């Protein structure tokens, strides 16, 4: 098991599917190559996550997506000399399904596995620690290699009746296990800090990483603060995060803009305030162009927008979403095309060509 945690941009790959919800293997491979951008794109490809509609796919399709992700990332690294990692979500509807998927990930050679405990239908919060201590541990210890496991905290996919977030005490207990190496969090800065504080009871700095799932938060987190109020804010952020800042950002729009999000991460980490402002504006616009008015309500259709943008760019030929994911109407597709063209033009005229995603 690798001792060093992968830093940087983590893109949760979309799942490219047909009308029956089956993974289109060759198109999925094209997407994965697109994310790497000859080494200028993502550092980690996270397959079969929420952005990949894992909870909308049959388990056999999750396994197909997992196999394609691991195999294609391995081929990309061999061909380009890159060191992109393949992380795969192994979640299923039941504890047994998660264990089977985790074993498959290990056998296929994934660099890491990701588990969202709150999304498992038959895993109550009171059983989470014991499930990992016993069932997950028993599986991992019988394998030929140990695999880093990351927890995933996202209230949007919590099972009905389960807690929306992993309790801090659970994270503290799970961090005792040597293969629990971090957590992907779509939550507030305070919750990020709580998880880091919990983990540092049993992990040394650098042994447990927090990855920001609410991607736009990264700009405010790393922007240098000026003046007395700014220094107080910066000190408060450091206090909340226990002086251990997140080491990566997870960006769904990175499927469409991998170079732009890679540069955004770099300028944030470097504390380049002017460039942080520029990339916050660029990256934030994608969140805006997938919002549509439906009967007086503002509705975000992020996954459908991401897939349609990839179709526009010629990366994939199918922009179908899985059953249960909100799709774009024909009118919304027309609106999105104009909005997306304007965003692309803005990127072309305001940023370095090096950090402009190359669609073809």
GIJO-V935697 format. One record per residue. N is the residue number from 1. PSI is psi in whole degrees, -180 to 180 (NA if undefined). OMEGA is omega in radians with two decimals (none if undefined). NEAR is the number of other C-alpha atoms within 8 Angstrom. Layout:
n & psi & omega & near
N & PSI & OMEGA & NEAR
N & PSI & OMEGA & NEAR
//
This chain:
n & psi & omega & near
1 & 131 & -3.12 & 6
2 & 140 & 3.13 & 5
3 & -29 & -3.08 & 5
4 & 133 & 3.13 & 6
5 & 140 & 3.12 & 10
6 & 127 & 3.11 & 8
7 & 166 & 2.96 & 7
8 & -146 & -3.04 & 13
9 & 130 & 3.13 & 15
10 & 112 & -3.11 & 13
11 & 119 & 3.05 & 16
12 & 106 & -2.98 & 16
13 & 139 & 2.98 & 15
14 & 159 & 2.99 & 12
15 & 121 & -3.13 & 11
16 & 117 & -2.97 & 15
17 & 162 & 3.02 & 14
18 & -173 & -3.07 & 10
19 & -16 & 3.12 & 7
20 & 7 & 3.13 & 5
21 & 20 & 3.11 & 11
22 & 142 & 3.13 & 9
23 & 129 & 3.05 & 12
24 & 100 & -2.89 & 9
25 & -49 & -3.10 & 9
26 & -37 & 3.10 & 6
27 & -36 & 3.08 & 11
28 & -41 & 3.11 & 12
29 & -39 & 3.11 & 11
30 & -41 & 3.10 & 10
31 & -45 & -3.10 & 12
32 & -40 & 3.09 & 13
33 & -37 & 3.10 & 11
34 & -39 & -3.09 & 9
35 & -30 & -3.09 & 14
36 & -31 & 3.06 & 13
37 & 47 & 3.12 & 13
38 & 30 & 3.10 & 7
39 & -5 & -3.13 & 8
40 & 7 & -3.11 & 10
41 & -130 & -3.00 & 13
42 & 154 & 3.03 & 18
43 & -30 & 3.14 & 14
44 & 134 & 2.95 & 13
45 & 119 & -3.13 & 17
46 & 105 & -3.12 & 13
47 & 153 & 3.04 & 15
48 & 40 & 3.03 & 18
49 & -166 & -3.13 & 12
50 & -40 & 3.06 & 9
51 & -29 & 3.07 & 12
52 & 11 & 3.05 & 11
53 & 37 & -3.10 & 12
54 & -36 & -3.09 & 12
55 & 0 & 3.07 & 6
56 & -8 & -3.06 & 9
57 & 149 & 2.95 & 11
58 & 153 & -3.05 & 7
59 & -33 & 3.10 & 7
60 & -32 & 3.11 & 6
61 & -32 & 3.03 & 11
62 & -43 & -3.14 & 11
63 & -38 & 3.09 & 10
64 & -44 & 3.13 & 9
65 & -39 & 3.11 & 13
66 & -48 & -3.11 & 13
67 & -43 & 3.13 & 10
68 & -44 & -3.12 & 11
69 & -51 & -3.09 & 14
70 & -44 & -3.11 & 13
71 & -44 & -3.09 & 8
72 & -38 & 3.10 & 11
73 & -39 & 3.09 & 13
74 & -44 & 3.14 & 8
75 & -41 & 3.12 & 8
76 & -47 & -3.13 & 11
77 & -38 & 3.12 & 11
78 & -40 & -3.09 & 8
79 & -36 & -3.03 & 6
80 & -12 & -3.07 & 8
81 & 21 & 3.13 & 7
82 & 174 & 3.13 & 8
83 & 41 & 3.10 & 6
84 & 139 & 3.13 & 11
85 & 148 & 3.06 & 10
86 & 113 & 3.03 & 14
87 & 141 & -3.14 & 14
88 & 139 & 3.02 & 15
89 & 131 & -3.11 & 13
90 & 16 & -3.11 & 13
91 & 150 & 3.03 & 13
92 & -174 & -3.11 & 11
93 & -22 & -3.09 & 10
94 & 164 & 3.10 & 10
95 & -39 & -3.13 & 11
96 & -39 & -3.14 & 6
97 & -39 & 3.10 & 10
98 & -44 & 3.14 & 13
99 & -42 & 3.12 & 12
100 & -41 & 3.13 & 8
101 & -37 & 3.10 & 12
102 & -43 & 3.11 & 10
103 & -40 & 3.10 & 10
104 & -42 & 3.14 & 9
105 & -41 & 3.13 & 14
106 & -46 & -3.12 & 12
107 & -35 & -3.13 & 7
108 & -17 & 3.08 & 8
109 & 29 & 3.08 & 7
110 & 148 & 3.09 & 13
111 & -27 & 3.12 & 9
112 & 158 & 3.07 & 11
113 & 152 & -3.11 & 15
114 & 131 & -3.13 & 13
115 & 131 & 3.05 & 12
116 & 96 & -3.04 & 11
117 & -36 & -3.08 & 11
118 & -12 & -3.10 & 17
119 & 0 & -3.14 & 11
120 & 120 & -2.99 & 14
121 & -39 & -3.04 & 11
122 & 27 & 3.10 & 7
123 & 102 & 3.12 & 11
124 & 155 & -3.08 & 9
125 & -35 & -3.13 & 9
126 & -13 & -3.09 & 5
127 & -4 & -3.00 & 8
128 & -48 & -3.08 & 11
129 & -47 & -3.12 & 10
130 & -36 & 3.12 & 8
131 & -45 & 3.13 & 9
132 & -39 & -3.12 & 10
133 & -34 & -3.06 & 10
134 & -68 & -2.99 & 8
135 & -48 & 3.13 & 10
136 & -43 & 3.12 & 10
137 & -46 & 3.14 & 9
138 & -40 & 3.13 & 8
139 & -50 & -3.08 & 10
140 & -40 & -3.06 & 11
141 & -14 & 3.10 & 7
142 & -3 & -3.10 & 6
143 & 165 & -3.12 & 8
144 & -14 & 3.09 & 4
145 & 153 & 3.04 & 7
146 & 145 & -3.13 & 10
147 & 135 & 3.05 & 12
148 & 137 & 3.11 & 12
149 & 131 & 3.09 & 12
150 & 138 & 3.04 & 13
151 & 155 & 3.14 & 12
152 & 123 & -3.12 & 11
153 & 113 & -3.12 & 14
154 & 112 & -3.08 & 12
155 & -24 & -3.07 & 8
156 & -21 & -3.08 & 5
157 & 11 & 3.13 & 8
158 & 140 & 3.12 & 13
159 & 148 & 3.10 & 10
160 & 130 & 3.14 & 5
161 & -11 & 3.12 & 4
162 & 167 & 3.10 & 10
163 & 146 & -3.12 & 9
164 & -31 & -3.12 & 9
165 & 153 & 3.08 & 9
166 & 124 & 3.12 & 11
167 & 142 & -3.13 & 6
168 & -39 & -3.13 & 9
169 & -33 & 3.10 & 7
170 & -44 & 3.10 & 10
171 & -42 & 3.12 & 12
172 & -47 & -3.12 & 14
173 & -42 & -3.11 & 8
174 & -27 & -3.14 & 11
175 & -13 & 3.04 & 14
176 & -31 & -3.08 & 9
177 & 132 & -3.01 & 7
178 & -28 & -3.10 & 6
179 & -5 & 3.00 & 8
180 & 110 & -2.95 & 13
181 & -3 & 3.13 & 13
182 & -172 & -3.10 & 12
183 & 139 & 3.05 & 12
184 & 122 & -2.96 & 13
185 & 122 & 2.98 & 13
186 & 80 & -3.06 & 10
187 & -171 & -3.07 & 10
188 & 169 & 3.12 & 7
189 & -35 & 3.13 & 9
190 & -42 & 3.13 & 8
191 & -36 & 3.04 & 8
192 & -47 & -3.11 & 14
193 & -39 & 3.12 & 11
194 & -41 & -3.14 & 11
195 & -41 & 3.14 & 11
196 & -43 & 3.11 & 14
197 & -42 & 3.14 & 10
198 & -45 & -3.07 & 12
199 & -33 & -3.07 & 12
200 & -5 & 3.00 & 11
201 & -30 & -3.03 & 7
202 & -4 & 3.11 & 8
203 & 144 & 3.02 & 10
204 & 156 & 3.05 & 7
205 & 131 & -3.12 & 7
206 & -12 & 3.13 & 7
207 & -13 & -3.10 & 11
208 & 124 & -3.07 & 16
209 & 142 & 3.01 & 12
210 & 131 & 3.14 & 14
211 & 129 & -3.04 & 13
212 & 115 & 3.10 & 15
213 & -27 & 3.04 & 11
214 & 85 & -2.85 & 13
215 & -38 & -3.08 & 9
216 & -17 & 3.11 & 9
217 & -24 & -3.05 & 8
218 & -31 & -3.10 & 12
219 & -45 & 3.12 & 11
220 & -33 & -3.12 & 7
221 & -43 & -3.03 & 7
222 & -3 & 3.11 & 9
223 & 128 & 3.10 & 11
224 & 143 & -3.12 & 9
225 & 132 & -3.12 & 8
226 & 157 & 3.07 & 7
227 & 176 & -3.09 & 6
228 & -45 & -3.13 & 6
229 & -42 & 3.13 & 7
230 & -42 & 3.13 & 10
231 & -35 & 3.07 & 10
232 & -42 & 3.11 & 8
233 & -43 & -3.13 & 9
234 & -42 & 3.10 & 10
235 & -36 & 3.11 & 8
236 & -42 & 3.09 & 8
237 & -44 & -3.14 & 10
238 & -39 & 3.11 & 11
239 & -45 & -3.13 & 8
240 & -38 & -3.07 & 12
241 & 6 & 3.10 & 15
242 & 35 & 3.07 & 10
243 & 23 & 3.09 & 7
244 & 87 & -3.05 & 8
245 & 155 & 3.04 & 8
246 & 148 & -3.06 & 9
247 & 6 & 3.12 & 9
248 & 162 & 3.10 & 13
249 & 141 & -3.13 & 15
250 & 114 & -3.04 & 14
251 & 114 & 3.01 & 14
252 & -46 & 3.08 & 9
253 & -12 & 3.03 & 11
254 & -16 & 3.02 & 13
255 & -36 & -3.09 & 14
256 & -33 & -3.05 & 10
257 & 60 & -3.08 & 10
258 & -39 & 3.11 & 17
259 & -42 & -3.13 & 14
260 & -41 & 3.13 & 13
261 & -31 & 3.04 & 13
262 & -44 & 3.11 & 13
263 & -38 & 3.10 & 9
264 & -45 & 3.10 & 11
265 & -42 & -3.09 & 13
266 & -43 & -3.11 & 9
267 & -32 & 3.09 & 12
268 & -47 & -3.12 & 14
269 & -35 & 3.14 & 7
270 & -16 & -3.13 & 6
271 & 28 & 3.13 & 10
272 & 97 & -2.96 & 10
273 & -43 & -3.12 & 10
274 & -43 & 3.13 & 6
275 & -32 & 3.06 & 8
276 & -45 & 3.12 & 14
277 & -44 & -3.11 & 9
278 & -47 & -3.07 & 8
279 & -25 & 3.02 & 10
280 & -40 & 3.11 & 11
281 & -45 & -3.12 & 8
282 & -51 & -3.06 & 10
283 & -34 & 3.13 & 12
284 & -24 & -3.11 & 9
285 & -30 & 3.12 & 9
286 & -38 & 3.07 & 11
287 & -32 & -3.09 & 10
288 & -37 & -3.01 & 7
289 & -6 & 3.09 & 10
290 & 11 & 3.12 & 11
291 & 130 & -3.08 & 11
292 & 153 & 3.07 & 11
293 & 124 & 3.08 & 8
294 & 99 & 3.13 & 7
295 & 36 & 3.14 & 4
296 & -2 & 3.09 & 5
297 & 141 & 3.05 & 7
298 & 120 & -3.07 & 8
299 & 126 & 3.07 & 8
300 & 131 & 3.08 & 7
301 & 64 & -3.02 & 12
302 & -51 & -3.05 & 9
303 & -42 & 3.11 & 10
304 & -39 & 3.11 & 14
305 & -42 & 3.11 & 11
306 & -45 & -3.11 & 11
307 & -39 & -3.14 & 14
308 & -36 & 3.07 & 10
309 & -40 & 3.10 & 11
310 & -35 & 3.06 & 12
311 & -43 & 3.10 & 12
312 & -41 & -3.10 & 8
313 & -5 & 3.10 & 9
314 & 14 & 3.12 & 9
315 & -42 & 3.12 & 13
316 & 160 & 3.09 & 12
317 & -11 & 3.13 & 7
318 & 121 & 3.06 & 9
319 & 22 & -3.14 & 12
320 & 142 & 3.03 & 11
321 & 159 & 3.13 & 12
322 & 157 & 3.14 & 11
323 & 127 & -3.13 & 6
324 & -16 & 3.08 & 5
325 & 130 & -3.13 & 9
326 & 129 & -3.13 & 7
327 & 165 & 3.06 & 8
328 & 138 & 2.98 & 10
329 & 169 & 3.12 & 6
330 & -40 & 3.11 & 6
331 & -42 & 3.13 & 7
332 & -35 & 3.08 & 9
333 & -41 & 3.12 & 10
334 & -45 & 3.11 & 8
335 & -43 & -3.11 & 8
336 & -40 & -3.14 & 11
337 & -45 & -3.14 & 10
338 & -43 & 3.13 & 8
339 & -43 & -3.09 & 9
340 & -39 & 3.08 & 11
341 & -40 & 3.12 & 8
342 & -39 & 3.10 & 8
343 & -45 & 3.11 & 11
344 & -41 & 3.14 & 8
345 & -40 & 3.11 & 8
346 & -42 & 3.10 & 8
347 & -43 & -3.11 & 10
348 & -37 & -3.03 & 10
349 & -9 & -3.04 & 6
350 & -8 & -3.08 & 6
351 & 164 & 3.11 & 8
352 & 136 & 3.11 & 7
353 & -30 & 3.13 & 6
354 & -34 & -3.06 & 4
355 & 29 & 3.02 & 10
356 & 120 & -3.12 & 12
357 & 135 & -3.13 & 10
358 & 105 & -2.99 & 5
359 & -39 & -2.98 & 7
360 & NA & none & 5
//
